[in-house]
């Protein structure tokens, strides 16, 4: 049985005052297996972050289902205990740790609060916290620091540690390495792969960076304006894409012989064709 089963997920943002409504997620379906990393790729506005927020419970859906570990996340929780159980099952790592970490708290206090929120009787001894930090390659020295005293990569490791502190089944990573420089990004991706091998946790990795998806994810969904236009094994999709939008995303990645002006022309042509189809032309 799949860990995550999303079916016909649909979300429309009502703009009001005569403005046209925006369909952010359009009948999207996919599954994530235990221990699998699935990538969601697409440009800004493709719906990938909305899907991520729905699965975590930060956004509601208008229709469809999102079953995680046997529980439909779109059904309202009936008690505080159920809400906490859902939060334990699915944790999120955001793009900007500066915004997601409390600057007033030390790393040790941040992790202790995360653990105690879900289990007041859990072991939050210095040894247990040191083991959690070691898991993300941080030390006891980092435990005494506050976010502003850490580098960007270290802060993101703290955010990962906080997500792992309650032993989730699924970790949703929303552009979690996009703010890091290339060398630090590679280290964090290596760390995430190692954690997955050791723990069997599943990932939903949201990114616009195809190189990141290639490195971490075994399968990928390509989104365009809320609709899945292609999905499959990452190696196949990135080496032999079938949909023109997938080919456009790959062509947009800088590399040898890259022609940005040609990419812009192709992007405009593609958008015009898609708009004509949507209008029935």
LUMZANU-227131 format. One record per residue (C-alpha): x, y, z; residue in one letter; residue number from 1. Coordinates in steps of 0.05 Angstrom, whole numbers, plus 5000, padded with zeros to 4 digits. Example, Ala and Ser with C-alpha at 12.3 -4.5 7.8 and 13.67 -1.06 7.14 Angstrom:
2
<atom px="5246" py="4910" pz="5156" residu="A" num="1"/>
<atom px="5273" py="4979" pz="5143" residu="S" num="2"/>
This chain:
281
<atom px="5000" py="5000" pz="5000" residu="X" num="1"/>
<atom px="5026" py="5069" pz="4982" residu="X" num="2"/>
<atom px="5044" py="5116" pz="5039" residu="X" num="3"/>
<atom px="5012" py="5175" pz="5002" residu="X" num="4"/>
<atom px="4954" py="5169" pz="4954" residu="X" num="5"/>
<atom px="4930" py="5235" pz="4925" residu="X" num="6"/>
<atom px="4869" py="5232" pz="4878" residu="X" num="7"/>
<atom px="4837" py="5287" pz="4837" residu="X" num="8"/>
<atom px="4864" py="5341" pz="4883" residu="X" num="9"/>
<atom px="4833" py="5408" pz="4865" residu="X" num="10"/>
<atom px="4843" py="5479" pz="4892" residu="X" num="11"/>
<atom px="4815" py="5544" pz="4865" residu="X" num="12"/>
<atom px="4833" py="5612" pz="4894" residu="X" num="13"/>
<atom px="4772" py="5658" pz="4891" residu="X" num="14"/>
<atom px="4798" py="5727" pz="4874" residu="X" num="15"/>
<atom px="4733" py="5766" pz="4881" residu="X" num="16"/>
<atom px="4714" py="5836" pz="4857" residu="X" num="17"/>
<atom px="4707" py="5815" pz="4785" residu="X" num="18"/>
<atom px="4777" py="5785" pz="4781" residu="X" num="19"/>
<atom px="4784" py="5717" pz="4748" residu="X" num="20"/>
<atom px="4790" py="5658" pz="4795" residu="X" num="21"/>
<atom px="4857" py="5621" pz="4794" residu="X" num="22"/>
<atom px="4859" py="5545" pz="4790" residu="X" num="23"/>
<atom px="4922" py="5530" pz="4829" residu="X" num="24"/>
<atom px="4915" py="5454" pz="4829" residu="X" num="25"/>
<atom px="4875" py="5419" pz="4775" residu="X" num="26"/>
<atom px="4854" py="5347" pz="4788" residu="X" num="27"/>
<atom px="4923" py="5324" pz="4808" residu="X" num="28"/>
<atom px="4935" py="5250" pz="4826" residu="X" num="29"/>
<atom px="4998" py="5215" pz="4848" residu="X" num="30"/>
<atom px="5026" py="5166" pz="4899" residu="X" num="31"/>
<atom px="5088" py="5162" pz="4942" residu="X" num="32"/>
<atom px="5115" py="5095" pz="4966" residu="X" num="33"/>
<atom px="5147" py="5084" pz="5034" residu="X" num="34"/>
<atom px="5220" py="5105" pz="5029" residu="X" num="35"/>
<atom px="5211" py="5140" pz="4962" residu="X" num="36"/>
<atom px="5230" py="5211" pz="4942" residu="X" num="37"/>
<atom px="5181" py="5243" pz="4893" residu="X" num="38"/>
<atom px="5198" py="5309" pz="4860" residu="X" num="39"/>
<atom px="5148" py="5363" pz="4840" residu="X" num="40"/>
<atom px="5176" py="5411" pz="4788" residu="X" num="41"/>
<atom px="5149" py="5470" pz="4751" residu="X" num="42"/>
<atom px="5155" py="5545" pz="4745" residu="X" num="43"/>
<atom px="5128" py="5595" pz="4796" residu="X" num="44"/>
<atom px="5052" py="5589" pz="4797" residu="X" num="45"/>
<atom px="5051" py="5517" pz="4774" residu="X" num="46"/>
<atom px="5016" py="5494" pz="4838" residu="X" num="47"/>
<atom px="5072" py="5454" pz="4868" residu="X" num="48"/>
<atom px="5077" py="5493" pz="4934" residu="X" num="49"/>
<atom px="5001" py="5493" pz="4941" residu="X" num="50"/>
<atom px="5001" py="5417" pz="4936" residu="X" num="51"/>
<atom px="5056" py="5414" pz="4989" residu="X" num="52"/>
<atom px="5017" py="5459" pz="5036" residu="X" num="53"/>
<atom px="4954" py="5419" pz="5027" residu="X" num="54"/>
<atom px="4989" py="5355" pz="5047" residu="X" num="55"/>
<atom px="5018" py="5387" pz="5109" residu="X" num="56"/>
<atom px="4952" py="5418" pz="5128" residu="X" num="57"/>
<atom px="4970" py="5491" pz="5117" residu="X" num="58"/>
<atom px="4921" py="5498" pz="5059" residu="X" num="59"/>
<atom px="4854" py="5467" pz="5044" residu="X" num="60"/>
<atom px="4830" py="5434" pz="4980" residu="X" num="61"/>
<atom px="4764" py="5444" pz="4945" residu="X" num="62"/>
<atom px="4758" py="5372" pz="4921" residu="X" num="63"/>
<atom px="4794" py="5306" pz="4917" residu="X" num="64"/>
<atom px="4829" py="5264" pz="4970" residu="X" num="65"/>
<atom px="4898" py="5261" pz="5001" residu="X" num="66"/>
<atom px="4907" py="5198" pz="5041" residu="X" num="67"/>
<atom px="4972" py="5194" pz="5081" residu="X" num="68"/>
<atom px="4987" py="5132" pz="5122" residu="X" num="69"/>
<atom px="4914" py="5112" pz="5117" residu="X" num="70"/>
<atom px="4885" py="5179" pz="5139" residu="X" num="71"/>
<atom px="4850" py="5227" pz="5091" residu="X" num="72"/>
<atom px="4882" py="5294" pz="5107" residu="X" num="73"/>
<atom px="4825" py="5332" pz="5075" residu="X" num="74"/>
<atom px="4776" py="5308" pz="5128" residu="X" num="75"/>
<atom px="4777" py="5354" pz="5189" residu="X" num="76"/>
<atom px="4812" py="5326" pz="5250" residu="X" num="77"/>
<atom px="4763" py="5308" pz="5305" residu="X" num="78"/>
<atom px="4808" py="5322" pz="5365" residu="X" num="79"/>
<atom px="4874" py="5354" pz="5386" residu="X" num="80"/>
<atom px="4904" py="5285" pz="5392" residu="X" num="81"/>
<atom px="4886" py="5271" pz="5319" residu="X" num="82"/>
<atom px="4915" py="5337" pz="5297" residu="X" num="83"/>
<atom px="4981" py="5322" pz="5332" residu="X" num="84"/>
<atom px="4982" py="5251" pz="5302" residu="X" num="85"/>
<atom px="4975" py="5281" pz="5233" residu="X" num="86"/>
<atom px="5030" py="5331" pz="5247" residu="X" num="87"/>
<atom px="5076" py="5276" pz="5271" residu="X" num="88"/>
<atom px="5064" py="5236" pz="5207" residu="X" num="89"/>
<atom px="5080" py="5294" pz="5160" residu="X" num="90"/>
<atom px="5132" py="5347" pz="5174" residu="X" num="91"/>
<atom px="5155" py="5405" pz="5129" residu="X" num="92"/>
<atom px="5221" py="5439" pz="5115" residu="X" num="93"/>
<atom px="5212" py="5509" pz="5086" residu="X" num="94"/>
<atom px="5256" py="5547" pz="5038" residu="X" num="95"/>
<atom px="5277" py="5600" pz="5088" residu="X" num="96"/>
<atom px="5299" py="5576" pz="5157" residu="X" num="97"/>
<atom px="5304" py="5649" pz="5179" residu="X" num="98"/>
<atom px="5228" py="5653" pz="5175" residu="X" num="99"/>
<atom px="5213" py="5583" pz="5202" residu="X" num="100"/>
<atom px="5260" py="5584" pz="5263" residu="X" num="101"/>
<atom px="5246" py="5627" pz="5324" residu="X" num="102"/>
<atom px="5306" py="5674" pz="5330" residu="X" num="103"/>
<atom px="5295" py="5680" pz="5405" residu="X" num="104"/>
<atom px="5308" py="5606" pz="5417" residu="X" num="105"/>
<atom px="5372" py="5567" pz="5418" residu="X" num="106"/>
<atom px="5376" py="5505" pz="5374" residu="X" num="107"/>
<atom px="5369" py="5461" pz="5436" residu="X" num="108"/>
<atom px="5305" py="5498" pz="5457" residu="X" num="109"/>
<atom px="5276" py="5493" pz="5387" residu="X" num="110"/>
<atom px="5285" py="5418" pz="5384" residu="X" num="111"/>
<atom px="5262" py="5407" pz="5455" residu="X" num="112"/>
<atom px="5197" py="5445" pz="5442" residu="X" num="113"/>
<atom px="5184" py="5407" pz="5378" residu="X" num="114"/>
<atom px="5191" py="5340" pz="5413" residu="X" num="115"/>
<atom px="5152" py="5360" pz="5475" residu="X" num="116"/>
<atom px="5094" py="5387" pz="5434" residu="X" num="117"/>
<atom px="5081" py="5316" pz="5409" residu="X" num="118"/>
<atom px="5103" py="5274" pz="5468" residu="X" num="119"/>
<atom px="5110" py="5305" pz="5537" residu="X" num="120"/>
<atom px="5143" py="5241" pz="5562" residu="X" num="121"/>
<atom px="5195" py="5237" pz="5506" residu="X" num="122"/>
<atom px="5270" py="5236" pz="5521" residu="X" num="123"/>
<atom px="5296" py="5307" pz="5512" residu="X" num="124"/>
<atom px="5360" py="5296" pz="5550" residu="X" num="125"/>
<atom px="5425" py="5328" pz="5527" residu="X" num="126"/>
<atom px="5446" py="5261" pz="5500" residu="X" num="127"/>
<atom px="5382" py="5252" pz="5459" residu="X" num="128"/>
<atom px="5388" py="5322" pz="5430" residu="X" num="129"/>
<atom px="5462" py="5311" pz="5414" residu="X" num="130"/>
<atom px="5443" py="5248" pz="5377" residu="X" num="131"/>
<atom px="5390" py="5285" pz="5337" residu="X" num="132"/>
<atom px="5440" py="5340" pz="5319" residu="X" num="133"/>
<atom px="5493" py="5289" pz="5300" residu="X" num="134"/>
<atom px="5442" py="5259" pz="5252" residu="X" num="135"/>
<atom px="5444" py="5325" pz="5212" residu="X" num="136"/>
<atom px="5520" py="5333" pz="5223" residu="X" num="137"/>
<atom px="5516" py="5387" pz="5276" residu="X" num="138"/>
<atom px="5550" py="5387" pz="5344" residu="X" num="139"/>
<atom px="5533" py="5405" pz="5416" residu="X" num="140"/>
<atom px="5565" py="5473" pz="5403" residu="X" num="141"/>
<atom px="5510" py="5487" pz="5353" residu="X" num="142"/>
<atom px="5458" py="5467" pz="5405" residu="X" num="143"/>
<atom px="5475" py="5529" pz="5446" residu="X" num="144"/>
<atom px="5471" py="5577" pz="5387" residu="X" num="145"/>
<atom px="5413" py="5619" pz="5363" residu="X" num="146"/>
<atom px="5394" py="5621" pz="5288" residu="X" num="147"/>
<atom px="5431" py="5687" pz="5274" residu="X" num="148"/>
<atom px="5495" py="5655" pz="5299" residu="X" num="149"/>
<atom px="5492" py="5600" pz="5247" residu="X" num="150"/>
<atom px="5506" py="5598" pz="5173" residu="X" num="151"/>
<atom px="5449" py="5587" pz="5123" residu="X" num="152"/>
<atom px="5467" py="5514" pz="5114" residu="X" num="153"/>
<atom px="5470" py="5503" pz="5189" residu="X" num="154"/>
<atom px="5402" py="5536" pz="5199" residu="X" num="155"/>
<atom px="5372" py="5490" pz="5146" residu="X" num="156"/>
<atom px="5403" py="5430" pz="5181" residu="X" num="157"/>
<atom px="5368" py="5452" pz="5245" residu="X" num="158"/>
<atom px="5302" py="5457" pz="5207" residu="X" num="159"/>
<atom px="5313" py="5386" pz="5181" residu="X" num="160"/>
<atom px="5330" py="5362" pz="5251" residu="X" num="161"/>
<atom px="5266" py="5393" pz="5278" residu="X" num="162"/>
<atom px="5225" py="5358" pz="5224" residu="X" num="163"/>
<atom px="5258" py="5291" pz="5240" residu="X" num="164"/>
<atom px="5251" py="5300" pz="5315" residu="X" num="165"/>
<atom px="5182" py="5268" pz="5316" residu="X" num="166"/>
<atom px="5199" py="5210" pz="5268" residu="X" num="167"/>
<atom px="5152" py="5229" pz="5211" residu="X" num="168"/>
<atom px="5131" py="5182" pz="5155" residu="X" num="169"/>
<atom px="5135" py="5238" pz="5103" residu="X" num="170"/>
<atom px="5178" py="5301" pz="5100" residu="X" num="171"/>
<atom px="5155" py="5355" pz="5052" residu="X" num="172"/>
<atom px="5213" py="5399" pz="5028" residu="X" num="173"/>
<atom px="5191" py="5463" pz="4994" residu="X" num="174"/>
<atom px="5251" py="5492" pz="4956" residu="X" num="175"/>
<atom px="5291" py="5471" pz="5017" residu="X" num="176"/>
<atom px="5360" py="5480" pz="4985" residu="X" num="177"/>
<atom px="5346" py="5536" pz="4935" residu="X" num="178"/>
<atom px="5373" py="5591" pz="4981" residu="X" num="179"/>
<atom px="5439" py="5555" pz="4993" residu="X" num="180"/>
<atom px="5502" py="5561" pz="4951" residu="X" num="181"/>
<atom px="5520" py="5503" pz="4907" residu="X" num="182"/>
<atom px="5571" py="5470" pz="4952" residu="X" num="183"/>
<atom px="5527" py="5473" pz="5014" residu="X" num="184"/>
<atom px="5468" py="5451" pz="4972" residu="X" num="185"/>
<atom px="5505" py="5388" pz="4952" residu="X" num="186"/>
<atom px="5522" py="5373" pz="5025" residu="X" num="187"/>
<atom px="5450" py="5380" pz="5047" residu="X" num="188"/>
<atom px="5425" py="5336" pz="4990" residu="X" num="189"/>
<atom px="5476" py="5283" pz="5009" residu="X" num="190"/>
<atom px="5452" py="5288" pz="5081" residu="X" num="191"/>
<atom px="5379" py="5280" pz="5061" residu="X" num="192"/>
<atom px="5396" py="5218" pz="5019" residu="X" num="193"/>
<atom px="5434" py="5188" pz="5077" residu="X" num="194"/>
<atom px="5377" py="5200" pz="5125" residu="X" num="195"/>
<atom px="5328" py="5168" pz="5077" residu="X" num="196"/>
<atom px="5372" py="5106" pz="5069" residu="X" num="197"/>
<atom px="5379" py="5099" pz="5145" residu="X" num="198"/>
<atom px="5307" py="5114" pz="5166" residu="X" num="199"/>
<atom px="5263" py="5097" pz="5107" residu="X" num="200"/>
<atom px="5228" py="5164" pz="5110" residu="X" num="201"/>
<atom px="5192" py="5188" pz="5047" residu="X" num="202"/>
<atom px="5203" py="5256" pz="5015" residu="X" num="203"/>
<atom px="5161" py="5302" pz="4973" residu="X" num="204"/>
<atom px="5212" py="5350" pz="4944" residu="X" num="205"/>
<atom px="5186" py="5414" pz="4913" residu="X" num="206"/>
<atom px="5237" py="5449" pz="4868" residu="X" num="207"/>
<atom px="5247" py="5488" pz="4804" residu="X" num="208"/>
<atom px="5318" py="5461" pz="4800" residu="X" num="209"/>
<atom px="5322" py="5399" pz="4757" residu="X" num="210"/>
<atom px="5393" py="5384" pz="4780" residu="X" num="211"/>
<atom px="5367" py="5378" pz="4851" residu="X" num="212"/>
<atom px="5310" py="5333" pz="4830" residu="X" num="213"/>
<atom px="5358" py="5289" pz="4791" residu="X" num="214"/>
<atom px="5403" py="5282" pz="4852" residu="X" num="215"/>
<atom px="5350" py="5263" pz="4903" residu="X" num="216"/>
<atom px="5285" py="5238" pz="4871" residu="X" num="217"/>
<atom px="5270" py="5172" pz="4839" residu="X" num="218"/>
<atom px="5206" py="5197" pz="4806" residu="X" num="219"/>
<atom px="5182" py="5265" pz="4784" residu="X" num="220"/>
<atom px="5117" py="5301" pz="4768" residu="X" num="221"/>
<atom px="5120" py="5360" pz="4720" residu="X" num="222"/>
<atom px="5067" py="5413" pz="4733" residu="X" num="223"/>
<atom px="5043" py="5469" pz="4688" residu="X" num="224"/>
<atom px="4990" py="5517" pz="4714" residu="X" num="225"/>
<atom px="4964" py="5467" pz="4765" residu="X" num="226"/>
<atom px="4961" py="5407" pz="4718" residu="X" num="227"/>
<atom px="5007" py="5347" pz="4715" residu="X" num="228"/>
<atom px="5034" py="5346" pz="4643" residu="X" num="229"/>
<atom px="5084" py="5289" pz="4653" residu="X" num="230"/>
<atom px="5107" py="5241" pz="4706" residu="X" num="231"/>
<atom px="5153" py="5181" pz="4711" residu="X" num="232"/>
<atom px="5221" py="5159" pz="4732" residu="X" num="233"/>
<atom px="5267" py="5219" pz="4739" residu="X" num="234"/>
<atom px="5322" py="5192" pz="4694" residu="X" num="235"/>
<atom px="5272" py="5179" pz="4638" residu="X" num="236"/>
<atom px="5235" py="5245" pz="4643" residu="X" num="237"/>
<atom px="5298" py="5287" pz="4645" residu="X" num="238"/>
<atom px="5334" py="5249" pz="4590" residu="X" num="239"/>
<atom px="5275" py="5237" pz="4543" residu="X" num="240"/>
<atom px="5217" py="5283" pz="4561" residu="X" num="241"/>
<atom px="5153" py="5271" pz="4524" residu="X" num="242"/>
<atom px="5115" py="5335" pz="4538" residu="X" num="243"/>
<atom px="5136" py="5401" pz="4505" residu="X" num="244"/>
<atom px="5134" py="5437" pz="4572" residu="X" num="245"/>
<atom px="5181" py="5385" pz="4603" residu="X" num="246"/>
<atom px="5229" py="5397" pz="4544" residu="X" num="247"/>
<atom px="5223" py="5472" pz="4555" residu="X" num="248"/>
<atom px="5241" py="5465" pz="4629" residu="X" num="249"/>
<atom px="5303" py="5424" pz="4611" residu="X" num="250"/>
<atom px="5322" py="5473" pz="4556" residu="X" num="251"/>
<atom px="5317" py="5530" pz="4608" residu="X" num="252"/>
<atom px="5372" py="5500" pz="4650" residu="X" num="253"/>
<atom px="5439" py="5536" pz="4638" residu="X" num="254"/>
<atom px="5493" py="5493" pz="4607" residu="X" num="255"/>
<atom px="5539" py="5486" pz="4547" residu="X" num="256"/>
<atom px="5508" py="5518" pz="4486" residu="X" num="257"/>
<atom px="5452" py="5548" pz="4526" residu="X" num="258"/>
<atom px="5415" py="5604" pz="4489" residu="X" num="259"/>
<atom px="5371" py="5645" pz="4537" residu="X" num="260"/>
<atom px="5340" py="5685" pz="4480" residu="X" num="261"/>
<atom px="5318" py="5621" pz="4446" residu="X" num="262"/>
<atom px="5289" py="5596" pz="4512" residu="X" num="263"/>
<atom px="5248" py="5660" pz="4519" residu="X" num="264"/>
<atom px="5221" py="5654" pz="4448" residu="X" num="265"/>
<atom px="5202" py="5582" pz="4459" residu="X" num="266"/>
<atom px="5170" py="5598" pz="4526" residu="X" num="267"/>
<atom px="5127" py="5652" pz="4494" residu="X" num="268"/>
<atom px="5107" py="5606" pz="4437" residu="X" num="269"/>
<atom px="5089" py="5550" pz="4484" residu="X" num="270"/>
<atom px="5047" py="5595" pz="4528" residu="X" num="271"/>
<atom px="5009" py="5621" pz="4468" residu="X" num="272"/>
<atom px="4994" py="5550" pz="4444" residu="X" num="273"/>
<atom px="4970" py="5529" pz="4513" residu="X" num="274"/>
<atom px="4925" py="5590" pz="4519" residu="X" num="275"/>
<atom px="4896" py="5576" pz="4450" residu="X" num="276"/>
<atom px="4880" py="5505" pz="4472" residu="X" num="277"/>
<atom px="4848" py="5529" pz="4536" residu="X" num="278"/>
<atom px="4804" py="5577" pz="4497" residu="X" num="279"/>
<atom px="4785" py="5522" pz="4449" residu="X" num="280"/>
<atom px="4824" py="5553" pz="4391" residu="X" num="281"/>
